[in-house]
């Protein structure tokens, strides 16, 4: 599987930087610097994608196929 690109929406709110990944619900973070925020979003996004992948395969059970879809 290739590299996918996602969109981070980030903003400074007082002393904090907060951000979300547009394409994946529930991936949001808060950090004290923009750089830390982007890294936290990357890590959290990867964890969410892996969890979703494992969950989908568990639900599918056995004898399934994967089809790649471009949006």
Buried (B, 14 or more C-beta within 10 A) or exposed (E): EEEEEEEBEBEEEEEEBBBBBEEBEEBBBEBEEEEEBBEBBBEBBEEBBEEEEEEEEEEEEEEEEEEEEEE
